[in-house]
Amino acid sequence: MTACGAPQAVNEDNNSKDTEQAEEQKGQDSGEEAKESTGGKTTITVICHQSRSNIGEGGFTTGFFGALDTWQEEHPDVEVKVEEMDQTAYQTKINSLGASGDLPDLFMMKGSWTKTFVDNGWVADITAELDADQDWKNAYIKGGFDAAVRDGKTYGVPQESMSTGMVYYNSDMWKEIGYETFPETWDELLDAVDKFKEKGITPFVMGNKPNWPAESCWLSTLGDRFTGPDWTQSILDGSGAKFTDEAFVKALTAFQDLAQRGAFNEDINSIDDTEQNTVYFNKKAAAIVNGTWFIPTIDNSAPEDVKAATKLAILPSVEGGAEDQKTVSGGPAWFMSLSSKVTDPAKRELAMDLLKALTDERQANVTASMGGVTAWADPEYDTAKVPALFNEYNEMIKNITAVPIYDACMDASVIETMNVGLQSLLIGEKTPEELAEEIQTEQELAQ
């Protein structure tokens, strides 16, 4: 048996060497092609859901392009080609590019996409580079990489962190109905909704046309009020929890009841997450539930009286819910990732150097200095120069537990079913039980 097996082992070894040589040659060829197409320069392609037109308005956007431009200046022999678009268009295009094998060298990957991108071989394992630079790897907030890790391997570096379910409310308008502070219980919230409706004012504006705000900004936190984080972890682990469980159905029911009570604008599924801001700024709505990315938007775009009156809160507690009611959905949702198509070692080294620049301390400091929440654990910024709401948030969050953002950690197909279903739920076209069944069916298909 040994004699028969030995030649086979040699042949396999030779085949392995041939394959390695072929792959090496392929990588060299792709590197040469990249250089030839740009007159001797190496080209690195990047796609992002940011726009240069928003530089100066958003902290992360300003920090991202500032870091990119600085890196480009430091590497004149490299040409960086960037494709920009808004987040809604990005989420559609990036998956199409992956399926067609046309992903750029660097791209922004949502945590909930990690399984799909890894299983399809679209994204590169960057564990080795991170392990080789411990100062870089260990500089992020606790658990910052979690959503981009699969089977012990890391496939992305966290960018900005965020809380997605913060309540921004016009304190002057709430005082007019008798609330000096935002309601702390669900019953108080329902009472406030009724009082605003009597005055002809929309209690909460939501632009759910792109379909993610209802889930990411509202349900990720509201769901936790009923289920608690252990249930969510069990969903992620596949260890027993189901979307048809009573606690999650109760969360869907509370959400639908709020809508049927008149808490939201009637055109909830017809306006987007930018148009909703205008409604709040014009005082046509008393509050908006949004992410921390809204802080610099208020500072830059809100009328002075609205800016001065806007305060922060979290969704109120619910009776009979989870033990910890002082939670908000939060953490890194997006990661900078490397395409698996980058096989040339020299190009990979350059691309990873750019990836680091787009996620390291320089970028984080700019983001924080403009009121953006970063995944970098200890950014440096002047508290006197950032929006007042940013400092208010940083103090407030010290006493609040962050819980998972559904669309940052759950399977993408499950989230799509959830998001589309929530549009129907909030206008009464689907029952909580029906939606729970649909989500659970998709969950079982995805496992």
Sequence and secondary structure as in RCSB ss.txt:
>XXXX:A:sequence
MTACGAPQAVNEDNNSKDTEQAEEQKGQDSGEEAKESTGGKTTITVICHQSRSNIGEGGFTTGFFGALDTWQEEH
PDVEVKVEEMDQTAYQTKINSLGASGDLPDLFMMKGSWTKTFVDNGWVADITAELDADQDWKNAYIKGGFDAAVR
DGKTYGVPQESMSTGMVYYNSDMWKEIGYETFPETWDELLDAVDKFKEKGITPFVMGNKPNWPAESCWLSTLGDR
FTGPDWTQSILDGSGAKFTDEAFVKALTAFQDLAQRGAFNEDINSIDDTEQNTVYFNKKAAAIVNGTWFIPTIDN
SAPEDVKAATKLAILPSVEGGAEDQKTVSGGPAWFMSLSSKVTDPAKRELAMDLLKALTDERQANVTASMGGVTA
WADPEYDTAKVPALFNEYNEMIKNITAVPIYDACMDASVIETMNVGLQSLLIGEKTPEELAEEIQTEQELAQ
>XXXX:A:secstr
 HHHHHHHHHHHHHHHHHHHHHHHHHHHHHHHHHHHTTTT EEEEEEES  GGGTTT HHHHHHHHHHHHHHHH 
TTEEEEEEE  HHHHHHHHHHHHHHT   SEEEEEGGGHHHHHHTT B   HHHHHH HHHHTTB TTTTGGGEE
TTEE  EE B  BS EEEEEHHHHHHTT SS  SBHHHHHHHHHHHHHTT EEE    TTS HIIIIIIHHHHHH
HH HHHHHHHHHTSS  TTSHHHHHHHHHHHHHHHTT B TTTTTS TTHHHHHHHTTSEEEEEE TTHHHHHHH
HS HHHHHHEEEE   B TT  S   EEEBS  EEEEEBTT   HHHHHHHHHHHHHTTSHHHHHHHHHTT  BS
BSS    GGGS HHHHHHHHHGGGSEEE  HHHHS HHHHHHHHHHHHHHHTTSS HHHHHHHHHHHHHHH 
